[in-house]
Amino acid sequence: MCAERIAPPTPRAALEKACAALKVFPLHGVAVLPGTPTPFHVFEPRYRALVEDALRGDRVLAVPGLVSKEGAHQLHPPLLPVAGACLIEKDERYEDGRFDIVVRGIARVRLHEELAAVHPYREFRAEILEDVWPAGGPDRLQPELESLRQLVYQLAQRLPSESGAPALAEAVAQMRDPSQIADLVAAAAVSEPEARQKVLEQLDVARRLEMVLEEVAGVVLVLSKGQNPRA
């Protein structure tokens, strides 16, 4: 008799279990949005230990922002409570113990109390934050979604192919979920750390979509005037 194969847990299921003691990798000015990939170079001993433990287990961690830049030099700096929970998708370990990893956002989480230290890194009890939809659900947001698609298309017309904007426009044209689209576009087009964090913290999908529309419209306006949007 063949043994029954047990499917591995989904990223969402792994995160639900991990929220009892969620590993955190705090960084200043970083917000990992659901569904989007982000690369990191991990060199501090405590975070190398975190990655090692995550790779031996569920590969789940959270990336909360620091309340201030000065926190990067503190042992236990204050953290922003809403963070991006991630799954390590790719990893490369160097001989000296450093890692290059690529994580993909799974969900928004809120960090609650910090757990007693049993590892070099910090762990928190956390809860998964769900999207809040307007009356009528995703269909109610189709006009705003079409406006965002048009703006992303205009962005792609004004930027070179190596910028990734044409690929973004193609992906957005094929996607249907307003929440996923807003996060994907924000990850690609919203460069200011505070603005990205606000997108991460916004659970109201209608408001999040509006925020991303405003950000992309501003970039398109600057580009249409022949200016550098990052200047």
PAZAPA-4460 file (N, C-alpha, C; in steps of 0.05 Angstrom, whole numbers, plus 32768, in hexadecimal, padded with zeros to 4 digits):
% residues 231
    n_x    n_y    n_z   ca_x   ca_y   ca_z    c_x    c_y    c_z   seq   type   mol
   8011   7FE8   8000   8000   8000   8000   8012   8019   8000     1      M     A
   800B   802B   7FEF   801B   8044   7FED   8013   8057   8004     2      C     A
   8027   8063   800F   8021   8076   8025   8014   808F   8019     3      A     A
   8001   8099   8027   7FF3   80B1   801E   8005   80C9   8020     4      E     A
   8007   80D9   800B   8017   80F0   800B   8008   8108   8018     5      R     A
   8016   8115   802A   800A   812B   8038   8015   8145   802B     6      I     A
   8002   8155   8022   800A   816E   8015   8016   8181   802A     7      A     A
   802B   8190   8022   8037   81A3   8034   8023   81BA   803A     8      P     A
   8026   81C6   8051   8013   81DC   8058   8016   81F3   8045     9      P     A
   8000   8201   8040   8000   8218   802F   800F   822F   803E    10      T     A
   8019   8243   8030   8026   825A   803E   8013   8266   8052    11      P     A
   7FFA   8269   804C   7FE7   8274   805F   7FE4   8263   8078    12      R     A
   7FE2   8249   8074   7FE0   8236   808B   7FFA   8237   809C    13      A     A
   8011   8239   808F   802A   823B   809D   802B   8254   80AD    14      A     A
   8022   826A   80A1   8022   8284   80B0   800F   8283   80C8    15      L     A
   7FF7   8277   80C5   7FE4   8276   80DB   7FF1   8268   80F3    16      E     A
   8000   8253   80EE   800D   8244   8103   8024   8255   810F    17      K     A
   8033   8262   80FD   804A   8271   8106   8043   8289   8116    18      A     A
   802B   8293   8114   8023   82AC   8122   8024   82A8   8141    19      C     A
   8026   8290   814A   8028   828C   8167   8044   8295   8171    20      A     A
   8058   8294   815F   8073   829D   8166   8080   82A5   814B    21      A     A
   8079   82BD   8142   8082   82C5   8127   809D   82D2   8128    22      L     A
   80B0   82C7   8119   80CB   82D2   8118   80CA   82ED   8109    23      K     A
   80D9   8301   8113   80D9   831B   8106   80F5   8323   80FE    24      V     A
   80F7   832F   80E6   810F   8339   80DA   810B   8357   80D6    25      F     A
   810F   8368   80EA   8109   8384   80E8   811C   8394   80D7    26      P     A
   8111   83A6   80C6   8122   83B6   80B5   8116   83D2   80B3    27      L     A
   8127   83E6   80B0   811C   8401   80AD   8115   8407   8090    28      H     A
   80FD   8412   808D   80F5   841B   8072   80EE   8404   805F    29      G     A
   80E7   83ED   8069   80DF   83D6   8058   80C3   83CD   805F    30      V     A
   80B3   83C9   804A   8098   83BE   804D   8094   83AA   8037    31      A     A
   8091   8390   803F   808C   837B   802C   806E   8377   8029    32      V     A
   8064   837B   8012   8047   8379   800D   8040   835D   8004    33      L     A
   8028   8354   800B   801F   8339   8003   8021   8334   7FE5    34      P     A
   802B   831D   7FDF   802C   8314   7FC3   8045   831E   7FB4    35      G     A
   8056   832E   7FC1   806D   833A   7FB3   8087   832F   7FBE    36      T     A
   809B   832B   7FAD   80B5   8321   7FB6   80C8   8338   7FBE    37      P     A
   80DA   8332   7FD2   80EE   8345   7FDA   8107   8336   7FE1    38      T     A
   811E   833F   7FD7   8138   8332   7FDD   8145   833F   7FF6    39      P     A
   8153   832F   8006   8161   8339   801D   817D   832C   801E    40      F     A
   8190   833B   8028   81AB   8330   802F   81AC   832F   804D    41      H     A
   81AF   8318   8058   81AE   8314   8075   81CB   830F   807F    42      V     A
   81D5   8321   8091   81F0   831E   809A   81F4   831F   80B8    43      F     A
   81E1   832C   80C7   81E3   832D   80E4   81DF   8311   80EF    44      E     A
   81F0   8309   8103   81EE   82EE   810F   81D2   82E7   8118    45      P     A
   81C3   82F9   8125   81A9   82F3   8130   8195   82ED   8119    46      R     A
   8198   82FB   8103   8185   82F6   80EC   818E   82DF   80DB    47      Y     A
   81A8   82D9   80DB   81B1   82C0   80CE   81A5   82A8   80DD    48      R     A
   81A4   82AA   80F8   8197   8295   8108   817A   8293   8102    49      A     A
   816D   82AA   80FE   8150   82AA   80F8   814B   829C   80DD    50      L     A
   815B   82A2   80C9   8158   8296   80AF   815D   8278   80B0    51      V     A
   8172   8270   80BF   8178   8254   80C2   8160   8245   80CF    52      E     A
   8155   8250   80E4   813E   8244   80F1   8125   8243   80DF    53      D     A
   8121   8259   80D0   810A   8259   80BD   810D   8244   80A8    54      A     A
   8125   8241   809D   8129   822E   8087   8127   8211   8091    55      L     A
   812C   820D   80AB   8129   81F2   80B6   810B   81EC   80BC    56      R     A
   80FB   8201   80BD   80DF   81FE   80C4   80CC   8206   80AE    57      G     A
   80BB   821A   80B4   80A6   8221   80A1   80AD   8237   808D    58      D     A
   80C6   8242   808F   80D0   8257   807D   80C0   8271   807F    59      R     A
   80B2   8275   8096   80A2   828D   8099   80B0   82A1   80AC    60      V     A
   80AE   82BA   80A5   80B8   82D0   80B6   80A8   82E9   80B0    61      L     A
   80AB   82FD   80C1   809E   8317   80BC   80B4   832D   80BA    62      A     A
   80AE   8341   80AA   80C0   8357   80A7   80B2   8371   80B0    63      V     A
   80B5   8378   80CA   80A9   8391   80D3   80BD   83A8   80CF    64      P     A
   80B1   83C0   80CC   80C2   83D7   80CA   80CA   83E1   80E6    65      G     A
   80E0   83F0   80E7   80E8   83FC   8100   80DA   8417   8103    66      L     A
   80D4   841E   811C   80C7   8438   8121   80D9   844F   8119    67      V     A
   80F3   844C   811D   8106   8461   8115   811F   8454   810A    68      S     A
   812E   8464   80FA   8147   845A   80EE   815B   8452   8103    69      K     A
   815B   8461   811A   816E   845C   812F   816A   8440   813A    70      E     A
   8153   8434   8137   814D   8419   8141   815F   8404   8135    71      G     A
   816A   8409   811D   817C   83F6   8110   8194   83F0   8121    72      A     A
   819C   8402   8133   81B3   83FE   8144   81AD   83F5   8160    73      H     A
   8193   83EF   8165   818A   83E6   817F   8185   83C8   8180    74      Q     A
   8187   83BC   8197   8183   83A0   819A   8166   8398   8198    75      L     A
   8154   83A8   81A5   8137   83A3   81A4   8128   83BD   819E    76      H     A
   812B   83C7   8185   811E   83E0   817E   80FF   83DD   817C    77      P     A
   80F1   83F3   8180   80D4   83F3   817B   80CE   83EC   815E    78      P     A
   80B9   83DC   815A   80B1   83D3   813F   8096   83DE   8137    79      L     A
   8091   83E3   811E   8077   83E9   8114   8065   83D0   8117    80      L     A
   804D   83D2   8121   803D   83BB   8128   8033   83AB   8110    81      P     A
   802F   83B8   80F9   8025   83AA   80E1   803C   83A4   80CF    82      V     A
   803F   838A   80C9   8056   8381   80BA   804D   836E   80A3    83      A     A
   8060   836A   8091   805B   8356   807B   8065   833B   8084    84      G     A
   8054   8327   8084   805D   830C   808A   8065   82FF   8070    85      A     A
   807B   82F0   8070   8087   82E6   8057   808E   82C9   8059    86      C     A
   8092   82BD   8042   809D   82A2   803F   80B7   82A4   8030    87      L     A
   80CC   8297   803A   80E5   8297   802B   80E3   8285   8013    88      I     A
   80E5   8290   7FFB   80E2   8281   7FE3   80FD   8277   7FD8    89      E     A
   8112   8287   7FDB   812C   827F   7FD1   8141   8286   7FE7    90      K     A
   8155   8276   7FE8   816A   827B   7FFB   8185   8272   7FF1    91      D     A
   819A   8281   7FF7   81B5   8279   7FF1   81C6   8280   8009    92      E     A
   81D5   826C   8013   81E6   8270   802A   8203   8271   8022    93      R     A
   8211   8284   802D   822E   8287   8027   823E   8278   803C    94      Y     A
   8257   8273   8036   8268   8264   8048   826B   8271   8064    95      E     A
   826A   828B   8064   826D   8299   807E   8253   829C   808E    96      D     A
   823D   828F   8084   8224   828F   8092   8210   82A4   808A    97      G     A
   8218   82B6   8078   8205   82CA   806E   81F1   82BD   805B    98      R     A
   81DA   82CA   8057   81C6   82C0   8045   81BD   82D5   8031    99      F     A
   81B6   82CD   8019   81A6   82DC   8007   818B   82CE   8005   100      D     A
   8176   82DC   800B   815B   82CF   800A   8148   82E1   7FFA   101      I     A
   8134   82D4   7FEF   811D   82E2   7FE3   8104   82D9   7FF1   102      V     A
   80F6   82EC   7FFC   80DD   82E6   800A   80C6   82EF   7FF9   103      V     A
   80AF   82E3   7FFD   8096   82EC   7FF0   8081   82F1   8006   104      R     A
   8075   8308   8004   8060   830F   8017   8049   82FC   8017   105      G     A
   803F   82F4   802E   8028   82E3   8031   8010   82F2   8039   106      I     A
   8013   8304   804D   7FFC   8312   8059   8006   8329   806A   107      A     A
   7FF4   833A   8072   7FF9   834F   8086   7FF4   8342   80A1   108      R     A
   8006   8349   80B4   8002   8340   80CF   8005   8357   80E3   109      V     A
   7FF9   8354   80FA   7FFD   8367   8110   800C   8359   8126   110      R     A
   8022   8365   812E   8032   835A   8144   8026   8363   815F   111      L     A
   8022   834F   8170   8018   8355   818B   802F   8353   819F   112      H     A
   802C   8343   81B4   8041   8343   81C8   8059   8334   81BE   113      E     A
   8070   833E   81C7   808A   8331   81C1   808D   8319   81D4   114      E     A
   8097   8303   81CA   809B   82EB   81DB   80B6   82EC   81E9   115      L     A
   80B8   82DD   81FF   80D1   82DC   820D   80E7   82D1   81FB   116      A     A
   80FE   82DD   81FD   8114   82D6   81EB   811F   82BA   81F0   117      A     A
   811E   82AA   81DC   812A   828F   81DC   813D   828B   81C5   118      V     A
   813E   829F   81B3   814F   829F   819C   815E   82BA   819A   119      H     A
   8172   82BB   8189   8180   82D5   8186   816E   82EA   8179   120      P     A
   815A   82E2   816A   8147   82F4   815D   812E   82F6   816D   121      Y     A
   811C   8308   8164   8103   830E   8173   80EC   82FF   8167   122      R     A
   80D8   82F8   8178   80C0   82EB   816F   80A8   82F9   817C   123      E     A
   8092   82F9   816D   807A   8306   8177   8061   82F4   8172   124      F     A
   804E   82F7   8184   8034   82EC   817E   8027   8300   816A   125      R     A
   801B   82F5   8155   8011   8307   8140   7FF6   82FD   8136   126      A     A
   7FE7   830E   8129   7FCE   8307   811D   7FCE   830F   80FF   127      E     A
   7FC2   82FF   80EF   7FBF   8305   80D2   7FA9   831A   80CF   128      I     A
   7FAF   832E   80BF   7F9C   8343   80B9   7F8E   833E   809E   129      L     A
   7F74   8340   809E   7F65   833A   8085   7F5D   8353   8077   130      E     A
   7F5A   8351   805D   7F50   8367   804C   7F33   836E   8055   131      D     A
   7F2D   8388   8053   7F12   8392   8058   7F07   839C   803D   132      V     A
   7EF1   8390   8034   7EE6   8397   801A   7ECE   83A9   801D   133      W     A
   7EC9   83BA   8009   7EB0   83CA   8009   7E97   83B9   8005   134      P     A
   7E80   83C4   800A   7E67   83B7   8004   7E67   83B2   7FE6   135      A     A
   7E61   8399   7FDE   7E63   8392   7FC2   7E7C   8383   7FBA   136      G     A
   7E8F   8382   7FCD   7EA7   8372   7FC9   7EBA   837D   7FB3   137      G     A
   7ECB   836C   7FA8   7EDE   8374   7F94   7ED1   8381   7F7B   138      P     A
   7EB9   8379   7F74   7EAD   8385   7F5C   7EA8   83A3   7F5F   139      D     A
   7EA4   83AC   7F78   7EA0   83C8   7F7D   7EB8   83D9   7F75   140      R     A
   7ED0   83CC   7F74   7EE8   83DB   7F70   7EF2   83DA   7F53   141      L     A
   7EE2   83CF   7F41   7EEB   83CC   7F25   7EF2   83E6   7F17   142      Q     A
   7EE2   83FC   7F1C   7EE9   8416   7F0F   7F05   8420   7F18   143      P     A
   7F0A   841E   7F32   7F24   8427   7F3C   7F3B   8415   7F32   144      E     A
   7F34   83FB   7F30   7F48   83E8   7F26   7F4F   83ED   7F09   145      L     A
   7F3B   83F4   7EF9   7F41   83FA   7EDD   7F51   8414   7EDA   146      E     A
   7F4C   8427   7EEC   7F5C   8440   7EEC   7F79   843A   7EF3   147      S     A
   7F7E   8428   7F06   7F99   8421   7F0D   7FA7   8412   7EF6   148      L     A
   7F98   8400   7EE9   7FA4   83F2   7ED2   7FAD   8406   7EBC   149      R     A
   7F9C   841B   7EB7   7FA3   842F   7EA3   7FBC   843E   7EAB   150      Q     A
   7FBE   8445   7EC5   7FD5   8454   7ECE   7FEE   8443   7ECC   151      L     A
   7FEC   8429   7ED3   8004   8418   7ED1   800C   8415   7EB3   152      V     A
   7FF8   8414   7EA1   7FFE   8413   7E85   800D   842C   7E7C   153      Y     A
   8004   8443   7E85   8011   845C   7E7F   802E   845C   7E8A   154      Q     A
   8031   8451   7EA2   804B   844F   7EAE   805E   843E   7E9C   155      L     A
   8053   8428   7E93   8063   8416   7E82   806B   8424   7E67   156      A     A
   805A   8436   7E5D   8061   8444   7E45   8077   8459   7E49   157      Q     A
   807B   8461   7E61   808F   8476   7E67   80A9   846C   7E72   158      R     A
   80AA   8453   7E79   80C2   8448   7E85   80CE   8432   7E73   159      L     A
   80E8   842E   7E73   80F5   8419   7E63   80ED   83FD   7E6D   160      P     A
   80EF   83EA   7E5B   80E7   83CE   7E62   80F6   83C3   7E79   161      S     A
   8110   83CB   7E7C   8120   83C0   7E92   8116   83CA   7EAE   162      E     A
   8105   83DE   7EAE   80FA   83E8   7EC7   80E6   83D4   7ED3   163      S     A
   80DC   83C2   7EC2   80C7   83AF   7ECC   80AB   83B9   7EC9   164      G     A
   80A8   83D2   7EC1   808D   83DD   7EBE   807C   83CF   7EA9   165      A     A
   8086   83C8   7E92   8076   83B9   7E7E   806C   839F   7E89   166      P     A
   807E   8390   7E97   8076   8376   7EA3   8060   837B   7EB8   167      A     A
   8063   8390   7EC8   804F   8397   7EDC   8034   839C   7ECF   168      L     A
   8034   83AC   7EBA   801B   83B2   7EAC   800E   8399   7EA1   169      A     A
   801E   8386   7E97   8013   836D   7E8C   8007   835C   7EA3   170      E     A
   8015   835B   7EB9   800B   834C   7ED0   7FF1   8357   7EDB   171      A     A
   7FF0   8372   7EDE   7FD8   837F   7EE8   7FC0   837B   7ED5   172      V     A
   7FC5   837B   7EBB   7FB0   8377   7EA8   7FA3   835C   7EAB   173      A     A
   7FB2   8348   7EB4   7FA7   832D   7EB6   7F9C   8326   7ED2   174      Q     A
   7FA3   8336   7EE6   7F9A   8330   7F01   7F7E   833C   7F05   175      M     A
   7F70   8331   7F19   7F54   8339   7F1E   7F4F   8343   7F3B   176      R     A
   7F60   833A   7F4D   7F5B   8341   7F69   7F65   835D   7F70   177      D     A
   7F54   8370   7F77   7F5D   838B   7F7D   7F72   838D   7F93   178      P     A
   7F6F   837C   7FA8   7F82   837D   7FBD   7F9E   8374   7FB4   179      S     A
   7F9F   835F   7FA5   7FB9   8355   7F9A   7FC5   8369   7F87   180      Q     A
   7FB5   8375   7F76   7FBF   8389   7F63   7FCA   83A1   7F71   181      I     A
   7FBB   83AB   7F85   7FC5   83C3   7F93   7FE0   83BD   7FA0   182      A     A
   7FE3   83A6   7FAD   7FFC   839F   7FBA   8013   839C   7FA5   183      D     A
   800D   838F   7F8F   8022   838B   7F7B   802B   83A6   7F6F   184      L     A
   8019   83B7   7F69   8020   83D1   7F5D   802F   83E2   7F72   185      V     A
   8026   83E2   7F8B   8033   83F1   7FA0   8050   83E8   7FA3   186      A     A
   8054   83CD   7FA3   806F   83C3   7FA6   8081   83CC   7F90   187      A     A
   8076   83CF   7F78   8087   83D7   7F61   808A   83F5   7F5E   188      A     A
   8075   8404   7F65   8075   8421   7F5E   8076   8434   7F75   189      A     A
   8071   842B   7F8E   8072   843D   7FA5   808D   843A   7FB2   190      V     A
   809E   844E   7FB0   80B9   844C   7FB9   80BE   8457   7FD5   191      S     A
   80AE   846A   7FDD   80B2   8476   7FF8   80AB   8463   800E   192      E     A
   80BD   845E   8021   80B8   844A   8036   809E   8450   8046   193      P     A
   8099   8469   804D   8081   846F   805C   8068   846A   804D   194      E     A
   8068   8470   8033   8051   846A   8022   804C   844C   801F   195      A     A
   8061   843D   801C   805E   841F   801A   8054   8414   8034   196      R     A
   805D   841F   804B   8053   8415   8065   8035   841B   8068   197      Q     A
   802D   8432   805F   8010   8439   8060   8000   8427   804F   198      K     A
   800A   841F   8038   7FFC   840B   8027   7FFA   83F1   8036   199      V     A
   8010   83E9   8043   8010   83D0   8052   7FFC   83D0   8068   200      L     A
   7FF9   83E7   8076   7FE8   83E9   808D   7FCA   83EC   8085   201      E     A
   7FC5   83F3   806D   7FA9   83F8   8064   7F9A   83DE   805E   202      Q     A
   7F87   83D7   806F   7F78   83BE   806B   7F60   83C3   8059   203      L     A
   7F56   83DC   8058   7F3F   83E2   8047   7F48   83E2   8029   204      D     A
   7F40   83CF   801A   7F4A   83CB   7FFF   7F43   83E3   7FED   205      V     A
   7F2B   83EF   7FF1   7F24   8406   7FE1   7F37   841D   7FE7   206      A     A
   7F3D   8422   8000   7F4F   8438   8007   7F6B   8432   7FFD   207      R     A
   7F74   8419   8000   7F8E   8411   7FF6   7F91   8415   7FD9   208      R     A
   7F7D   840E   7FCA   7F7D   8412   7FAD   7F7F   8430   7FA6   209      L     A
   7F70   8440   7FB5   7F71   845D   7FB1   7F8D   8468   7FB7   210      E     A
   7F9A   845E   7FCC   7FB4   8467   7FD3   7FC8   8461   7FBC   211      M     A
   7FC6   8448   7FB2   7FD9   8440   7F9D   7FD3   8450   7F83   212      V     A
   7FBA   8455   7F7D   7FB3   8465   7F66   7FC0   8481   7F68   213      L     A
   7FBE   848D   7F7F   7FCA   84A8   7F83   7FE8   84A7   7F7F   214      E     A
   7FF5   8492   7F8A   8012   8490   7F87   801B   848D   7F6A   215      E     A
   800D   847B   7F5C   8015   8475   7F40   800F   848D   7F2E   216      V     A
   7FF8   849A   7F34   7FF1   84B2   7F24   8006   84C7   7F27   217      A     A
   8011   84CA   7F3F   8026   84DE   7F44   8040   84D7   7F34   218      G     A
   8047   84BD   7F33   805E   84B5   7F24   805A   84BA   7F06   219      V     A
   8043   84B3   7EFC   803D   84B8   7EDF   803E   84D5   7ED9   220      V     A
   8033   84E6   7EEB   8033   8503   7EE6   8050   850E   7EE4   221      L     A
   8061   8505   7EF7   807D   850E   7EF6   808A   8505   7EDD   222      V     A
   8086   84EC   7ED5   8093   84E1   7EBD   8089   84F0   7EA4   223      L     A
   806F   84F7   7EA3   8064   8505   7E8C   8070   8521   7E89   224      S     A
   807C   852B   7E9E   8089   8545   7E9D   80A7   8542   7E98   225      K     A
   80B0   8529   7E94   80CC   8524   7E8D   80DE   8526   7EA5   226      G     A
   80D3   8522   7EBD   80E3   8523   7ED6   80E8   8508   7EE1   227      Q     A
   80FC   8506   7EF3   8102   84ED   7F00   80F0   84EB   7F19   228      N     A
   80DF   84D6   7F1A   80CD   84D4   7F31   80DB   84D0   7F4C   229      P     A
   80F4   84C8   7F4B   8102   84C3   7F64   8113   84DB   7F6C   230      R     A
   8112   84F0   7F5C   8123   8508   7F62   8118   8516   7F7A   231      A     A
***
